[in-house]
Amino acid sequence: MKISMVSEHASPLAALGGVDAGGQNVHVAALSSSLAKRGHQVTVYTRRDDPELPAKVQVAPGLTVVHVDAGPARHIPKDELLPFMGALADGICEDWAGDLPDVVHAHFWMSGLAAIQASRRAGAADPVPVVQTFHALGSVKRRHQGSADTSPAARAWLEPWVGRTADWVIATCPDEVFELKALGISKSKVSIAPCGVDLALFDGTAEPEPKPRTHRILSVGRLVPRKGVDLIIQALPHLEQAGFDDVELLVVGGSGDALTLEEDPEAQRLRALTKELGVEDKVTMRGQVPRDAMPGILRSADAVICTPWYEPFGIVPLEAMASGVPVVAAAVGGLRETVVDHKTGLQVPPRDPEAIADAVGQLLGDPALRADMGRAGLRRARSRYSWDRIAADTEKAYRSVLAAGLSRQAGEALEPLEGTAL
């Protein structure tokens, strides 16, 4: 099968390179690689954000990354990329040059806009079928962030349009299916394929890096308020009151905008909070690290703490589970599906530092429980979340679309996109 992937702001090459990778970069890189290993020809289209990038990069047999000129060749925050999606669609069509793929799979809502436009502009009698993975939904983001949401206003209606117009939608968890239905997207064209984990890298055998205290708890991810790192910091005094006074909280990750921790406003906010609570000596902020350093860091932790306000899916819990480390997770979004409460970790109510402290205390105080949950997490990661299995689930969705000959509703036109600079 000839597959085009569109990932407008998240290049798979960043995931392969290390420190700049976010969840979508990792997802697109791993899924594309796994599909290529299954014998498919995969081309990933992403926006050129550096003038020195080559037009095409042959990553592996069957896998190519194409950098499309769409807007200035520099980093632009993803919420400011909407005006360039028309140019991205044109660049995709130009590269297709009449040799169309069997399916185009878009990642994130703006990639969906570009994929749909490319499908329609390619000039074929039948448009290329479009499969959509959102990774995050604007309706959920607005619900939790309110006025702090920096998404363009047009996302409120363009994103549902993408979902209704695409031939198929792949959700990453059951929670997302309900959110899609609320946007008017028929469940009849939605399937689930969760994120996966690199079981070769995270295999539970890495040598743990040394830790400076008796216990280490770990937070990994971008430093943005919704990730809830401040909640973990607020849990530290409660842990100390419970008798766990020799605990280090290691925070790995940065803003994702190439800022140092000294320049990062969220890092500075968190550091101010540690001083206010008197736990400055218990918190280590390491910033971004190469991906190949993560197995040893994860293995050094007694527990990995993932307590965002909301989370579409979350790869970090999978990496922790595959490393044999129990997870304390907020019972939100995809985390409710990934982390099995009292089996592979402990779920806690969102935004509740005392509940976080209680859960962490249970794990720190019971080495046998930690070991049992670590083993259960490793088994679950290996049985359900290998990228080969995720690729097989995704391939099944592609074949369903192709076999059914699904087409968009007659009369669906380009009018909804007028005025969006596409």
C-alpha positions as CSV (number, residue, x, y, z in Angstrom):
1,M,0.0,0.0,0.0
2,K,1.2,3.5,-0.8
3,I,0.6,5.7,2.2
4,S,1.0,9.5,2.6
5,M,1.3,10.8,6.2
6,V,0.8,14.5,6.9
7,S,2.2,16.0,10.1
8,E,2.4,19.7,9.6
9,H,4.2,20.8,12.8
10,A,5.6,17.5,14.1
11,S,8.4,16.0,12.0
12,P,9.3,12.4,12.7
13,L,12.9,13.4,12.2
14,A,12.7,15.3,15.6
15,A,11.8,12.1,17.3
16,L,14.7,10.3,15.7
17,G,17.0,13.2,16.8
18,G,16.0,13.3,20.4
19,V,15.4,16.4,22.5
20,D,12.8,18.2,20.5
21,A,10.4,15.3,20.2
22,G,6.9,15.6,21.5
23,G,4.2,13.0,21.5
24,Q,3.0,13.6,17.9
25,N,6.6,13.4,16.6
26,V,7.1,10.1,18.3
27,H,3.8,8.8,17.2
28,V,4.3,9.7,13.5
29,A,7.8,8.4,13.5
30,A,7.0,5.1,15.1
31,L,3.8,4.4,13.2
32,S,5.4,5.3,9.9
33,S,8.4,3.1,10.6
34,S,6.3,0.2,11.6
35,L,4.1,0.5,8.5
36,A,7.2,0.6,6.3
37,K,8.5,-2.6,8.1
38,R,5.2,-4.2,7.2
39,G,5.9,-3.7,3.5
40,H,4.2,-0.4,2.8
41,Q,5.6,2.6,1.1
42,V,5.3,5.5,3.5
43,T,6.0,9.2,2.8
44,V,5.6,11.7,5.6
45,Y,4.9,15.4,4.6
46,T,5.9,18.0,7.1
47,R,6.5,21.8,6.9
48,R,10.0,23.0,6.4
49,D,11.0,24.9,9.5
50,D,14.7,25.3,8.7
51,P,16.2,26.5,5.3
52,E,19.0,23.9,5.6
53,L,16.7,20.9,5.6
54,P,16.9,18.8,2.4
55,A,13.8,18.4,0.3
56,K,13.7,14.7,1.0
57,V,15.2,12.4,3.5
58,Q,15.2,8.6,3.1
59,V,14.9,7.5,6.7
60,A,14.7,3.7,6.1
61,P,13.6,1.3,3.4
62,G,10.0,2.3,2.5
63,L,10.0,5.5,4.6
64,T,10.7,9.0,3.3
65,V,10.2,12.4,4.9
66,V,9.4,15.3,2.5
67,H,9.9,18.9,3.7
68,V,7.3,21.2,2.1
69,D,7.8,24.9,1.7
70,A,4.7,26.3,3.4
71,G,5.4,29.7,5.1
72,P,8.7,30.9,6.4
73,A,11.4,28.3,6.8
74,R,11.7,28.8,10.6
75,H,10.0,27.6,13.7
76,I,6.5,28.9,14.0
77,P,4.2,28.0,17.0
78,K,1.7,25.4,15.8
79,D,-1.3,27.6,16.6
80,E,0.0,30.1,14.1
81,L,0.3,27.7,11.2
82,L,-3.3,27.8,9.8
83,P,-2.6,30.4,7.0
84,F,0.0,28.1,5.5
85,M,-2.0,24.9,5.2
86,G,-3.0,25.7,1.6
87,A,0.6,25.9,0.6
88,L,1.3,22.7,2.4
89,A,-1.5,21.1,0.4
90,D,0.0,22.4,-2.9
91,G,3.4,21.0,-2.0
92,I,1.9,17.6,-1.3
93,C,0.1,17.6,-4.6
94,E,3.3,18.7,-6.4
95,D,5.2,15.8,-4.9
96,W,2.5,13.4,-5.8
97,A,2.8,14.6,-9.4
98,G,-0.1,12.4,-10.5
99,D,1.2,9.3,-8.8
100,L,-1.4,9.3,-6.0
101,P,-1.2,7.3,-2.8
102,D,-3.8,4.7,-1.8
103,V,-4.6,6.7,1.3
104,V,-3.5,9.9,3.1
105,H,-3.4,9.9,6.9
106,A,-3.4,13.3,8.6
107,H,-2.2,13.9,12.1
108,F,-3.7,16.9,13.9
109,W,-6.6,19.0,12.7
110,M,-4.5,21.4,10.5
111,S,-2.9,18.5,8.8
112,G,-6.4,17.3,8.1
113,L,-7.2,20.6,6.3
114,A,-4.1,20.2,4.1
115,A,-4.7,16.5,3.4
116,I,-8.3,17.1,2.4
117,Q,-7.3,19.9,0.1
118,A,-4.5,17.9,-1.4
119,S,-6.9,15.0,-2.0
120,R,-9.3,17.3,-3.9
121,R,-6.7,19.3,-5.8
122,A,-4.9,16.2,-7.1
123,G,-7.2,16.1,-10.1
124,A,-8.2,12.4,-9.9
125,A,-11.7,11.3,-10.6
126,D,-12.0,10.0,-7.1
127,P,-10.3,11.9,-4.3
128,V,-7.6,10.1,-2.3
129,P,-9.3,8.6,0.9
130,V,-8.4,10.7,3.9
131,V,-7.9,9.1,7.4
132,Q,-7.6,11.5,10.3
133,T,-6.0,11.2,13.7
134,F,-6.5,14.4,15.8
135,H,-4.1,13.7,18.7
136,A,-5.9,16.5,20.7
137,L,-9.3,18.1,20.2
138,G,-9.9,21.8,20.4
139,S,-13.2,21.4,22.2
140,V,-11.4,19.6,25.1
141,K,-8.6,22.1,25.2
142,R,-11.0,25.0,25.4
143,R,-13.0,23.3,28.2
144,H,-9.9,23.0,30.3
145,Q,-7.9,26.0,29.4
146,G,-10.6,28.6,28.7
147,S,-9.1,32.0,27.7
148,A,-5.6,30.5,28.0
149,D,-6.2,28.4,24.8
150,T,-4.1,29.9,22.0
151,S,-5.8,28.0,19.2
152,P,-7.0,30.1,16.3
153,A,-10.7,30.9,16.6
154,A,-11.5,29.1,13.3
155,R,-10.5,25.8,15.0
156,A,-13.9,25.7,16.7
157,W,-15.6,25.0,13.3
158,L,-12.8,23.8,11.1
159,E,-11.8,20.9,13.3
160,P,-15.4,19.3,13.3
161,W,-15.5,19.9,9.6
162,V,-12.3,17.9,9.1
163,G,-13.7,15.1,11.2
164,R,-17.0,15.0,9.3
165,T,-15.3,15.3,5.9
166,A,-12.5,12.8,6.4
167,D,-13.3,9.3,5.2
168,W,-12.3,7.7,8.5
169,V,-11.2,8.9,11.9
170,I,-8.8,6.9,14.2
171,A,-9.3,7.8,17.8
172,T,-6.6,7.0,20.4
173,C,-8.9,6.0,23.2
174,P,-12.6,5.3,24.0
175,D,-12.9,8.7,25.7
176,E,-12.0,10.4,22.4
177,V,-14.8,8.6,20.6
178,F,-17.4,10.3,22.8
179,E,-15.8,13.6,22.2
180,L,-15.9,13.0,18.4
181,K,-19.6,12.1,18.6
182,A,-20.3,15.4,20.4
183,L,-18.7,17.2,17.4
184,G,-21.2,15.5,15.0
185,I,-18.8,12.8,13.7
186,S,-20.4,9.5,13.1
187,K,-19.2,6.6,15.2
188,S,-19.7,4.4,12.1
189,K,-16.5,5.8,10.6
190,V,-14.4,5.8,13.8
191,S,-12.0,3.1,15.0
192,I,-9.5,3.1,17.8
193,A,-5.8,2.6,17.5
194,P,-3.9,3.8,20.6
195,C,-0.4,5.2,20.8
196,G,2.3,2.7,21.1
197,V,5.7,2.3,22.9
198,D,9.1,1.5,21.5
199,L,9.6,-1.9,23.2
200,A,13.2,-2.2,21.9
201,L,14.2,1.0,23.6
202,F,12.0,0.6,26.7
203,D,12.5,-3.0,27.5
204,G,12.8,-2.9,31.3
205,T,16.5,-3.9,31.3
206,A,18.2,-0.5,31.2
207,E,20.7,0.2,34.0
208,P,19.1,2.8,36.4
209,E,21.0,6.0,36.7
210,P,22.1,6.8,40.3
211,K,19.6,8.8,42.4
212,P,20.6,11.3,45.1
213,R,17.9,10.3,47.7
214,T,16.3,7.2,49.0
215,H,13.3,7.7,46.8
216,R,12.8,9.3,43.3
217,I,9.5,10.2,41.7
218,L,9.6,11.3,38.1
219,S,7.6,13.7,35.9
220,V,8.3,13.7,32.1
221,G,6.8,16.0,29.5
222,R,6.5,19.5,28.2
223,L,6.5,22.2,30.8
224,V,3.1,23.7,30.3
225,P,0.6,24.3,33.0
226,R,-1.9,21.7,31.9
227,K,0.6,18.9,32.6
228,G,0.1,19.5,36.3
229,V,3.8,19.4,37.5
230,D,2.8,22.0,40.0
231,L,0.4,19.5,41.6
232,I,3.2,17.1,42.1
233,I,5.3,19.8,43.8
234,Q,2.3,20.6,46.0
235,A,2.2,16.9,47.0
236,L,5.7,16.9,48.4
237,P,4.9,18.6,51.8
238,H,2.1,16.1,52.3
239,L,4.5,13.3,51.6
240,E,6.9,14.7,54.1
241,Q,4.2,14.9,56.7
242,A,3.5,11.2,56.0
243,G,7.1,10.4,56.8
244,F,8.6,10.3,53.3
245,D,11.1,13.1,53.8
246,D,13.9,11.8,51.6
247,V,12.2,12.0,48.2
248,E,13.5,13.7,45.0
249,L,11.1,14.9,42.4
250,L,12.9,14.8,39.0
251,V,11.3,16.8,36.3
252,V,12.4,16.0,32.8
253,G,11.2,18.2,29.9
254,G,11.1,21.7,28.6
255,S,8.7,24.1,26.9
256,G,9.3,22.6,23.4
257,D,10.1,26.1,22.1
258,A,13.9,25.8,22.3
259,L,14.0,27.8,25.6
260,T,16.5,27.1,28.3
261,L,15.0,26.5,31.8
262,E,16.2,29.9,32.8
263,E,14.2,31.5,29.9
264,D,11.2,29.3,30.3
265,P,8.3,31.1,32.2
266,E,6.7,27.8,33.3
267,A,10.0,26.5,34.7
268,Q,10.4,29.8,36.6
269,R,6.9,29.5,37.9
270,L,7.5,26.0,39.2
271,R,10.8,27.0,40.8
272,A,9.1,29.9,42.6
273,L,6.5,27.4,43.8
274,T,9.2,25.1,45.2
275,K,10.7,28.0,47.2
276,E,7.2,29.1,48.4
277,L,6.6,25.5,49.7
278,G,10.0,25.0,51.1
279,V,10.8,22.0,48.9
280,E,13.4,23.6,46.6
281,D,16.0,21.1,47.7
282,K,13.7,18.1,46.8
283,V,13.0,19.2,43.1
284,T,15.5,18.7,40.3
285,M,14.6,20.2,36.9
286,R,16.7,18.7,34.2
287,G,15.1,20.1,31.0
288,Q,15.1,18.2,27.8
289,V,17.3,15.1,27.4
290,P,18.1,12.8,24.5
291,R,15.6,10.1,24.0
292,D,18.1,7.3,24.4
293,A,18.8,8.6,28.0
294,M,15.2,8.0,29.0
295,P,15.3,4.3,29.8
296,G,17.9,4.7,32.5
297,I,16.1,7.7,33.9
298,L,12.8,5.9,34.0
299,R,14.3,2.8,35.6
300,S,15.8,5.0,38.4
301,A,12.3,6.1,39.5
302,D,10.2,4.4,42.2
303,A,7.1,5.8,40.4
304,V,6.3,8.0,37.4
305,I,3.7,10.7,38.1
306,C,1.4,11.8,35.2
307,T,-1.2,14.2,36.6
308,P,-2.3,16.5,33.7
309,W,-5.6,18.4,33.8
310,Y,-6.5,16.5,30.6
311,E,-4.6,14.1,28.3
312,P,-5.7,12.8,24.9
313,F,-3.6,9.8,25.4
314,G,-0.1,10.1,26.8
315,I,3.0,8.1,25.8
316,V,5.0,8.6,29.0
317,P,2.8,6.2,31.0
318,L,3.4,3.5,28.4
319,E,7.2,4.1,28.5
320,A,7.1,3.8,32.3
321,M,5.1,0.6,32.1
322,A,7.4,-0.9,29.5
323,S,10.3,0.0,31.9
324,G,8.6,-1.9,34.7
325,V,7.8,1.2,36.7
326,P,4.4,1.9,38.3
327,V,2.5,5.0,37.3
328,V,0.4,7.4,39.4
329,A,-2.0,8.9,36.8
330,A,-4.8,11.5,36.9
331,A,-8.1,9.8,35.9
332,V,-8.5,11.8,32.8
333,G,-8.8,11.1,29.0
334,G,-6.7,8.3,27.7
335,L,-4.9,7.8,31.0
336,R,-8.0,6.1,32.3
337,E,-7.6,3.4,29.7
338,T,-3.8,3.1,29.7
339,V,-3.1,2.8,33.5
340,V,-5.1,0.0,35.1
341,D,-6.0,1.2,38.6
342,H,-4.4,-1.0,41.3
343,K,-2.9,-3.2,38.6
344,T,-0.3,-1.2,36.7
345,G,-0.5,1.9,38.8
346,L,-2.8,4.1,40.8
347,Q,-5.4,6.6,39.4
348,V,-6.1,9.8,41.3
349,P,-8.7,12.5,40.9
350,P,-7.5,15.4,38.7
351,R,-6.0,18.5,40.4
352,D,-5.7,16.9,43.8
353,P,-2.2,17.2,45.4
354,E,-3.3,15.3,48.5
355,A,-4.6,12.4,46.5
356,I,-1.3,12.3,44.6
357,A,0.7,12.3,47.9
358,D,-1.5,9.4,49.2
359,A,-1.0,7.3,46.1
360,V,2.8,8.0,46.0
361,G,3.0,7.2,49.7
362,Q,1.3,3.8,49.1
363,L,3.9,3.0,46.5
364,L,7.0,4.3,48.3
365,G,5.9,2.4,51.5
366,D,5.4,-0.9,49.8
367,P,8.3,-2.2,47.6
368,A,6.5,-5.4,46.9
369,L,3.5,-3.5,45.5
370,R,5.8,-1.4,43.4
371,A,7.4,-4.5,42.0
372,D,4.0,-6.2,41.3
373,M,2.6,-3.2,39.5
374,G,5.9,-2.8,37.5
375,R,5.7,-6.3,36.3
376,A,2.0,-6.0,35.4
377,G,2.7,-2.7,33.5
378,L,5.5,-4.4,31.5
379,R,3.2,-7.3,30.6
380,R,0.4,-4.8,29.5
381,A,2.8,-2.7,27.4
382,R,4.2,-5.7,25.6
383,S,0.8,-7.3,25.0
384,R,-1.2,-4.3,23.9
385,Y,1.0,-1.4,22.9
386,S,3.7,-2.6,20.6
387,W,4.0,-0.4,17.6
388,D,3.6,-3.4,15.3
389,R,0.2,-4.0,16.8
390,I,-0.7,-0.3,16.5
391,A,0.4,-0.4,12.9
392,A,-1.7,-3.5,12.3
393,D,-4.8,-1.7,13.8
394,T,-4.1,1.3,11.6
395,E,-3.6,-0.8,8.5
396,K,-7.0,-2.4,9.2
397,A,-8.6,1.0,9.2
398,Y,-7.0,1.8,5.8
399,R,-8.2,-1.4,4.3
400,S,-11.7,-0.8,5.6
401,V,-11.8,2.5,3.9
402,L,-10.4,1.2,0.6
403,A,-12.6,-1.9,0.6
404,A,-15.8,-0.1,1.4
405,G,-15.0,2.6,-1.2
406,L,-16.1,5.3,1.2
407,S,-16.7,8.7,-0.3
408,R,-17.5,12.0,1.0
409,Q,-21.1,13.2,1.0
410,A,-22.2,14.5,-2.3
411,G,-22.4,18.3,-2.2
412,E,-19.6,18.7,0.5
413,A,-17.7,21.6,-1.0
414,L,-14.8,23.8,-0.3
415,E,-17.0,26.7,0.9
416,P,-16.4,26.0,4.6
417,L,-12.7,26.8,4.0
418,E,-13.2,30.2,2.4
419,G,-11.5,33.0,4.3
420,T,-8.9,30.7,6.0
421,A,-6.1,31.5,3.6
422,L,-6.1,27.9,2.3
